[in-house]
Amino acid sequence: MTAMIISGKQISDEIRSFMIEEVKDLVRKGVTPGLAVILVGEDPASQVYVRNKEKACHDLGFYSEVHRLPGDTSQENLLALVNKLNHQESINGILVQLPLPSHIEEKAVINAIAVEKDVDGFHPVNVGNLVIGDDSLLPCTPAGVIELIKRAGIEISGKHAVVIGRSNIVGKPVSLLLQRENATVTMCHSRTANMAEIARQADILVVAIGRANFIDASYVKPGAVVIDVGMNRLDNGKLAGDVDFESVKEVSGPITPVPGGVGPMTITMLMKNTLIAAKRHHRLS
Ligand SMILES: Nc1nc2c(c(=O)[nH]1)N[C@@H](CN(C=O)c1ccc(C(=O)N[C@@H](CCC(=O)O)C(=O)O)cc1)CN2
């Protein structure tokens, strides 16, 4: 039997329509959530993501600013802009689109964003709060993964989750969030021996390794939930996940597609973080 497909697009639309009402309510109270996005250079994929963030702000009734800077912008000028936005009252969230050109130190820029405006959840203070389980702005893609699983009606508590990939922006935070939801978590990475054997023990398998179609049916226990965070652009221009969707869906339980799975949740969670930041700033939550 073919698996149930978890539609990130549909779940994302549901969350956004709920958010629209919340924003209207906030605006009536004199608060308009504001997001500033900074794009350095002309990476084509980044340009698309930034446009989609701008559109999401417009659709949800947020105030937005997009700062498009030339690829040779100095780190000093970028930091000066971040600092200005840190002090700008109309801005509740600041996002610097990644990747940055190689002459700019990503860490220095992330560290310069005010913790309470770090809607990417990448600042070390927000990361630390995530580790110790305190309230923080959660990184968008990992938060989107948890939201997808829950909204698909899947129980996380007590399940064995296997996360493949240990990146700072997906693998590590997603494993912490799964633990917070009371899953037992195993992490696998490029040096893991017997990865397929471990993956086959998962009730929930989250894959974020950046290798197109790498995970085939031999990695999946029949009926397991499969969440594909991979986004790989193939030579033919098509987008592929890390999971070989066609073969895996024949054995798995609920599974996310690429595109249309985790991707759309990333921007929706960014909007949610901006809303949270605005409410906190105005002491409305
Ligand atoms: N500062 C950040 N930079 C980057 C992040 C991030 O979370 N913060 N994540 C990615 C890019 N990204 C958002 O910025 C992002 C990627 C993909 C999608 C998405 O909706 N994908 C669609 C397919 C879109 C396509 O055809 O290319 C899908 O999967 O259905 C949204 C946001 C790196 N940089």
The ligand as an SDF file (V2000), in Angstrom:
LIG
                    3D

 34 36  0  0  0  0  0  0  0  0999 V2000
   18.9010   32.8510    6.9930 N   0  0  0  0  0  0  0  0  0  0  0  0
   18.4940   31.6930    6.4340 C   0  0  0  0  0  0  0  0  0  0  0  0
   19.0140   31.2950    5.2780 N   0  0  0  0  0  0  0  0  0  0  0  0
   18.5930   30.1110    4.7470 C   0  0  0  0  0  0  0  0  0  0  0  0
   17.5840   29.3360    5.3670 C   0  0  0  0  0  0  0  0  0  0  0  0
   17.0570   29.7970    6.5920 C   0  0  0  0  0  0  0  0  0  0  0  0
   16.2020   29.1380    7.2450 O   0  0  0  0  0  0  0  0  0  0  0  0
   17.5380   30.9860    7.0930 N   0  0  0  0  0  0  0  0  0  0  0  0
   17.0930   28.1870    4.7550 N   0  0  0  0  0  0  0  0  0  0  0  0
   17.4080   27.9230    3.3710 C   0  0  0  0  0  0  0  0  0  0  0  0
   16.5700   28.6240    2.3470 C   0  0  0  0  0  0  0  0  0  0  0  0
   15.1570   28.8620    2.6990 N   0  0  0  0  0  0  0  0  0  0  0  0
   14.8600   29.9220    3.4650 C   0  0  0  0  0  0  0  0  0  0  0  0
   15.5880   30.8620    3.6090 O   0  0  0  0  0  0  0  0  0  0  0  0
   14.1140   28.1090    2.0870 C   0  0  0  0  0  0  0  0  0  0  0  0
   14.3790   27.0240    1.2940 C   0  0  0  0  0  0  0  0  0  0  0  0
   13.3370   26.3770    0.6200 C   0  0  0  0  0  0  0  0  0  0  0  0
   12.0330   26.7830    0.7670 C   0  0  0  0  0  0  0  0  0  0  0  0
   10.9170   26.1550    0.0110 C   0  0  0  0  0  0  0  0  0  0  0  0
    9.7880   26.5550    0.1570 O   0  0  0  0  0  0  0  0  0  0  0  0
   11.1870   25.1750   -0.8690 N   0  0  0  0  0  0  0  0  0  0  0  0
   10.2000   24.6490   -1.7680 C   0  0  0  0  0  0  0  0  0  0  0  0
   10.8020   24.5610   -3.1550 C   0  0  0  0  0  0  0  0  0  0  0  0
   11.2660   25.8740   -3.6930 C   0  0  0  0  0  0  0  0  0  0  0  0
   12.0260   25.7090   -4.9940 C   0  0  0  0  0  0  0  0  0  0  0  0
   11.4370   25.2690   -5.9790 O   0  0  0  0  0  0  0  0  0  0  0  0
   13.2260   26.0720   -5.0150 O   0  0  0  0  0  0  0  0  0  0  0  0
    9.7820   23.2410   -1.3410 C   0  0  0  0  0  0  0  0  0  0  0  0
   10.5820   22.5220   -0.7490 O   0  0  0  0  0  0  0  0  0  0  0  0
    8.6400   22.9050   -1.6540 O   0  0  0  0  0  0  0  0  0  0  0  0
   11.7750   27.8460    1.5740 C   0  0  0  0  0  0  0  0  0  0  0  0
   12.7930   28.5100    2.2210 C   0  0  0  0  0  0  0  0  0  0  0  0
   18.8520   28.3550    3.0960 C   0  0  0  0  0  0  0  0  0  0  0  0
   19.1110   29.6730    3.5740 N   0  0  0  0  0  0  0  0  0  0  0  0
  1  2  1  0
  2  3  2  0
  2  8  1  0
  3  4  1  0
  4  5  2  0
  4 34  1  0
  5  6  1  0
  5  9  1  0
  6  7  2  0
  6  8  1  0
  9 10  1  0
 10 11  1  0
 10 33  1  0
 11 12  1  0
 12 13  1  0
 12 15  1  0
 13 14  2  0
 15 16  1  0
 15 32  2  0
 16 17  2  0
 17 18  1  0
 18 19  1  0
 18 31  2  0
 19 20  2  0
 19 21  1  0
 21 22  1  0
 22 23  1  0
 22 28  1  0
 23 24  1  0
 24 25  1  0
 25 26  2  0
 25 27  1  0
 28 29  2  0
 28 30  1  0
 31 32  1  0
 33 34  1  0
M  END
$$$$
